[in-house]
């Protein structure tokens, strides 16, 4: 039997810790991201700030996955997707609060490319730096030489060095010490240089001491909300941003603010708001998994171009995927400006190798720089948070698994007493551990076999059940398939009287079918802007990032609670048991 699928597909394993894995949904979003990139970068910039205002009410039944407004007339071409992916990692420029170098270690550490703003710390034009040995740019040249002999440079980052500034060419800024971040890439040795004042080192020690206390609180927290509060409070205290959020990804890729800590000057809370999936492109999510910290010092500043020693090496060919200074996509900068954000810091929450969510920090009045040492302390905190989250989720999952094992064993034992298919199928209903106990939140179940229907709990009438079976038999494949909105999917379906809104259909041998039913789950979602509006269209511009974050209330009706991949796997396991019987 092929793997189970859903009408609304997701990759949640039921523990709440996996990111979406549905390849078609991911591919669809990448096409949208690439098209927006292509159309945005082909036009001049545009900026408009629009803070959230009063809540607007809507009773429109909006399904985020199936009714997402597609503003693009066609899918992006392969070349557009490639260009978009390359632009994200190879922008050919860096943020201007630091200086970047690309060094050829095989030729004595010669600088083969650098950002155009080298005078920021070193008082020299790039033309006077390209071709020189990187060690000559720092007073502690011997220290740098020793470090570069190491195989793994991640253990030494950041290296604190002083710039070797010539008196005849003073630097724009004259920091006593610099944070030098070293990374070996396919292109060569990538070096990012940032400021490091005395307060950075002292602040790092304070952050690490605070970190230990927060880890203790995480261990003592008894609820997810308690853990979330520990994290946002500590990151807020460490970094000083105006607002710190925990942003959790849902199986359909959209995000929800599940925790918040904000300064006293901010009256508006974003807690509980949902954000459309397109707000965070897929390629950006990939980078968040690889690089857990992303600082944007000034959303209004212009990036510094990379300059190459050789015309054969185009700046846009240099990968900056791992750079702490990698330039920000202009579309995202405009998105931040539309929210009134001047600076941001994003920390990844990775659980079991998957991107569970983000810690998002926003600053509104001025640019904000957080030293590498403090960012590293926050990264350690997030690692501790991820470990604690994993432990809690695994404990919860084990409890659920033990319960399912008990139900499955009882069903198996009862079915084993049957002598034919009818008696075997009857066995899954005539025990305290019946078919409904296998999949939670169901209101009823049915078995359809050889023209007969056996029912348990609250289910639609027989004719409606047969409609659902005929519909499923008309779909390709023999895997379990879940429906969250029967009224939309099944022609002529009417849940009046039964209260049923969704079904999980699991075919078995000889045209048989196991069905589980769920009741309607009416709930309200508060979006930061209408999720149907993916982009804005203005005269003279084809597209731009959305500039409306006006709180929008969506009432969800006619749907059941979402089925998880775990639900489908459990249904498939029972089908195997029936087939073997």
Residue, then its C-alpha position, 0 to 999 in steps of 0.5 A: x500500500x502506498x503512503x497515506x495522503x490528505x486532501x489538505x496535506x501536512x507533514x505533522x507527525x502528531x507531536x507538533x514538532x515537524x515542519x510541513x513536508x508536502x512537496x507539492x505545497x512547498x513547490x507551489x510556494x517556491x513558485x510564488x516566491x520566485x515569481x514575486x522576486x522576479x517581478x519585484x527586482x525588475x522594478x524600482x523600490x516603493x515603500x509605504x508604512x501601514x501599522x495594524x489598525x482596528x479589527x475587521x470582522x469576516x464570516x467568510x469560510x476561508x481555507x488557507x491551503x485550498x483557497x489561497x489567492x494566487x496573484x500570479x498568472x503563471x508558474x515561475x519558470x525553472x530559470x526564474x526559480x534558479x535566479x531567485x535561489x541564487x539571489x538569496x544566497x549570492x546577492x553580491x553585497x553585504x549589510x554595511x555595518x560590517x566588512x566581508x572578505x573572501x580569502x584564498x588560503x592556498x596562496x598565502x591568505x590573499x584577499x581575492x574579494x571584499x566588500x566595498x566598505x573596507x574603509x569602515x574599519x581599515x581606512x583603505x579602499x578595496x583596491x589597496x586591500x585586494x591581493x594583500x595577505x589578510x593577516x596584514x590587516x590586523x595587528x595580531x597577525x601571528x594569532x590569525x596565522x595560528x588560528x587558520x591552521x586549525x581544521x575546524x574554525x567554528x570553535x574559535x569564532x569570534x576571533x577578537x582582533x584589532x585593525x592595523x590602521x595606517x595613520x595616513x588613512x584613518x578608518x570611518x569608524x575606529x573600534x579598538x577591537x573587532x569580531x572576526x568570524x571565519x568560515x571555510x566555504x567552497x569559494x574560499x575562506x569567508x571572513x565577516x568583520x563586525x564591531x566588538x567593544x568592551x561592552x560586547x565581551x562584558x555583555x556576553x558574560x552577563x548573557x551567559x549567566x542569565x542563560x543558566x538561570x533561564x535553562x533552570x526555569x525551562x527545566x522547571x516549566x510544566x507547560x509549553x506556554x511556561x517555556x515560551x515565556x521563559x524564552x521570550x523574556x530572556x531574549x528580550x532582556x539579553x538583546x533589548x529589542x522592542x518586541x520579541x515573539x515566538x513564531x510557530x509554523x503550522x503544517x500548511x506553512x503559515x505562522x502563528x505568534x504563540x508568545x510575546x514580550x514587548x517594551x512598555x512603549x508598545x501598546x499593541x500585542x501581536x500574541x495570537x496573530x497568524x501570518x500567511x505562509x508567503x511572508x517567509x519564503x521557502x528558501x529563507x526557511x532553508x537558510x534559517x535551518x542552516x544558519x540559526x541567527x540572522x541579524x538585520x542591523x538597519x532595514x533602511x541602509x544600503x548594502x555594500x557591493x562585493x568587489x572581486x580581484x579578478x573580473x573572472x570571479x563575479x561578485x554574484x558568484x560568491x556564496x554568502x549563505x553562511x555569512x553573518x553580513x549577507x545582504x537582505x532581499x529588498x522585498x523583505x526590507x520593504x516588508x519590514x519597512x511596511x511594518x515600521x521595523x528599523x532592525x530585526x534579529x531572528x533565531x531559529x527553533x530547530x527540533x528533530x532536524x526540522x524548522x519548528x518556528x522562529x524567535x523574531x525580534x523587532x526594533x522600531x525607533x532606531x537601527x540596533x546592533x547586537x554583538x556576535x557574543x550576545x547572539x551566540x548566547x541567544x543561540x545557546x538558549x535556543x538550543x536548550x529550548x529545543x532540547x527541552x521541547x523535544x523532551x516534552x514532545x517525546x514524552x507526550x508522544x510516548x503516552x499517546x503511543x502507549x495508548x494506541x498500542x493498547x487499543x491496537x492490541x485489543x482490536x487485534x485480539x478481538x478480530x482474531x476470534x473472527x472466522x470470516x470478514x464479517x465477524x472480523x470487522x464486527x470485532x473492531x466495534x464490539x470491544x471497549x477499545x473500538x475503532x474510534x479510540x484509535x484516532x482521537x477527536x472522532x465522533x463516530x466510525x463506519x465499516x462498509x463491506x459487501x454492501x453492508x454498513x456497520x456504524x458506531x457513534x455519530x455518523x451520517x446516514x447510510x446514503x451519505x456514507x455511500x456517497x463518500x465511499x463512491x467519491x473515494x473509490x473514484x480517487x487515485x490510489x488505495x491509501x488512506x485519505x482525509x477530508x476536512x470539509x465534506x460539504x466542499x468535497x462531496x457533491x450533495x453532502x449535508x451535515x445537518x442532523x449528523x454534525x459531521x464535517x470531516x472524514x478519514x477514508x481507508x480502503x481495504x480489500x474487496x472494495x471495503x472501506x473504513x471511515x472515521x468521522x469528525x464533527x465541525x470545529x468552528x473557530x476564529x483565527x486572527x490574521x495580521x492582514x487578510x490572508x487572501x491578499x498575498x501582494x499589493x498592486x499599485x499603479x506603475x508596479x506589478x507587485x510589491x510585498x503586502x503593506x497591510x497588517x490590519x488585524x483581520x478576523x476569519x471565522x472558520x466554519x464547516x471544517x473539522x479539526x485537521x487530520x494529521x499524518x499520524x492519524x493516516x498512519x494509524x488508519x493504514x496500520x488498521x487496514x493492514x490488520x484487516x487485510x491480513x485477517 
